[in-house]
Amino acid sequence: MTTASDYATFDAGDVVLQSGRTFPAMKIGYKTFGTLAADKSNVIVYPTSFSAQHYDTQWLVREGGALDPGRYFIVIPNLFGNGLSSSPSNTPWPLTGDRYPNVTYHDAVRVQQRLLEEVFGIERVRLVYGWSMGGMQAYHWASMFPDRVERIAVVCGSARCSPHNAVFLEGVRAALMADPAYLDGAFTARPVRGYRAMGRIYAGWAMSQAFYREEAWRTMGFTSLEDFLVRSWEASFSRRDAADLLAQLWTWQNGDISANERFNGDLPEALRSIRAKVLLMPGDHDLYFRVEDNRRELLHLRNGHLKPIPSIWGHRAGNPAQNPEDAAFIEAAVRELLDAD
């Protein structure tokens, strides 16, 4: 374990991925909050979402909140491909460009579990909480380690990337790869036009029709729709390395808790294997993680509860850093889940 900036790094060594390829010297950057209880019963795992680093998600960790560091020991593992954990941007030759290994959620969660056990001696987790790609990781935690995970909160996520969700992501991928800087499987320069196109595509999917109809972007301090698109969406993803974004898009599109030798693609069986209490919290206006997907999953869960977030903020209802009403709704539901016997 080495320390860098305000986070630590777990060196996982050479990791054999689901694909059969070896990822040499694989690393997870992670941040912890709070104090680990003597009996190690207060652990919350909070995986990051698409393009996010722990800096972007730690706003939810606060005294008196659902993820209260005064009560819980919270670990935020940065997902591979986010620029802090192993990613195209920090992986040397020859694993560059189109030679970078595809990393699944299964690969990521397996290394996250090693981090908890090898660094902290943690065997059981009280809660895995995640939004979007973080929620898909929470589902993988519960499926892969049914005896170790007590509860999961899947906020605007799913057990498998739906076909419609994958089509949305194809548009995002195509926007980045259409930039002239993308050549022979690699970016030769900063894809400015690609970032701009990606941001505008994403803006149309992440927020709902009602959000735009009611001009809710004004509550965020933007003065016009164009101002919102440029300063929020065009700026958002351009913070990240473009190859990193493509790597995480692949992980997202191929997300499936049943895509392994244990379940062989049988999603209902993978869902039935989960022993944890499961809170499913889709946004009722989310355009790509749909309530209906969670409703179908609920049919196969042993102990699941569906609680849609009533919000016009679409997918972003599940990440309400600037939306106190949705934040309060989520926190109340998560507190109830944590306090349940």
VENMOZI-V77823 format. One record per backbone hydrogen bond with DSSP energy under -1.0 kcal/mol. CO is the residue of the C=O (numbers start at 0). NH is the residue of the N-H. If there is no record, write none. Layout:
# VENMOZI-V77823
co->CO nh->NH
co->CO nh->NH
This chain:
# VENMOZI-V77823
co->1 nh->8
co->3 nh->6
co->6 nh->3
co->7 nh->29
co->8 nh->1
co->9 nh->27
co->12 nh->25
co->14 nh->22
co->16 nh->19
co->20 nh->16
co->22 nh->14
co->25 nh->11
co->26 nh->85
co->27 nh->9
co->28 nh->77
co->29 nh->7
co->30 nh->75
co->32 nh->73
co->36 nh->39
co->41 nh->72
co->42 nh->125
co->42 nh->126
co->43 nh->74
co->44 nh->128
co->48 nh->51
co->52 nh->55
co->53 nh->57
co->56 nh->59
co->57 nh->60
co->61 nh->64
co->65 nh->67
co->66 nh->61
co->67 nh->70
co->67 nh->71
co->72 nh->43
co->73 nh->32
co->74 nh->45
co->75 nh->30
co->76 nh->47
co->78 nh->81
co->85 nh->80
co->86 nh->89
co->91 nh->94
co->93 nh->95
co->95 nh->98
co->96 nh->99
co->103 nh->107
co->104 nh->108
co->105 nh->109
co->106 nh->110
co->107 nh->111
co->108 nh->112
co->109 nh->113
co->110 nh->114
co->111 nh->115
co->112 nh->116
co->113 nh->117
co->114 nh->118
co->115 nh->119
co->115 nh->121
co->124 nh->149
co->126 nh->44
co->127 nh->152
co->129 nh->154
co->130 nh->133
co->131 nh->135
co->132 nh->136
co->133 nh->137
co->134 nh->138
co->135 nh->139
co->136 nh->140
co->137 nh->141
co->138 nh->142
co->139 nh->143
co->140 nh->144
co->144 nh->147
co->144 nh->148
co->147 nh->124
co->149 nh->276
co->150 nh->127
co->151 nh->278
co->152 nh->129
co->153 nh->280
co->154 nh->131
co->158 nh->256
co->161 nh->165
co->162 nh->166
co->163 nh->167
co->164 nh->168
co->165 nh->169
co->166 nh->170
co->167 nh->171
co->168 nh->172
co->169 nh->173
co->170 nh->174
co->171 nh->175
co->172 nh->176
co->173 nh->177
co->175 nh->178
co->178 nh->181
co->180 nh->187
co->182 nh->185
co->185 nh->182
co->189 nh->191
co->190 nh->194
co->191 nh->195
co->192 nh->196
co->193 nh->197
co->194 nh->198
co->195 nh->199
co->196 nh->200
co->197 nh->201
co->198 nh->202
co->199 nh->203
co->201 nh->205
co->202 nh->206
co->205 nh->314
co->205 nh->315
co->207 nh->211
co->208 nh->212
co->209 nh->213
co->210 nh->215
co->214 nh->217
co->215 nh->218
co->216 nh->219
co->216 nh->221
co->217 nh->220
co->223 nh->227
co->224 nh->228
co->225 nh->229
co->226 nh->230
co->227 nh->231
co->227 nh->232
co->228 nh->233
co->231 nh->235
co->236 nh->239
co->240 nh->244
co->241 nh->245
co->242 nh->246
co->243 nh->247
co->244 nh->248
co->245 nh->249
co->246 nh->250
co->247 nh->251
co->248 nh->252
co->249 nh->253
co->251 nh->254
co->254 nh->160
co->255 nh->258
co->257 nh->259
co->257 nh->264
co->259 nh->263
co->262 nh->265
co->264 nh->266
co->265 nh->269
co->266 nh->270
co->267 nh->271
co->268 nh->272
co->270 nh->273
co->276 nh->151
co->277 nh->304
co->278 nh->153
co->279 nh->306
co->280 nh->155
co->281 nh->308
co->282 nh->285
co->289 nh->293
co->290 nh->294
co->291 nh->295
co->292 nh->296
co->293 nh->297
co->296 nh->299
co->302 nh->277
co->304 nh->279
co->308 nh->283
co->308 nh->310
co->312 nh->315
co->313 nh->316
co->314 nh->317
co->315 nh->318
co->318 nh->320
co->319 nh->322
co->322 nh->326
co->323 nh->327
co->324 nh->328
co->325 nh->329
co->326 nh->330
co->327 nh->331
co->328 nh->332
co->329 nh->333
co->330 nh->334
co->331 nh->335
co->332 nh->336
co->333 nh->337
co->334 nh->338
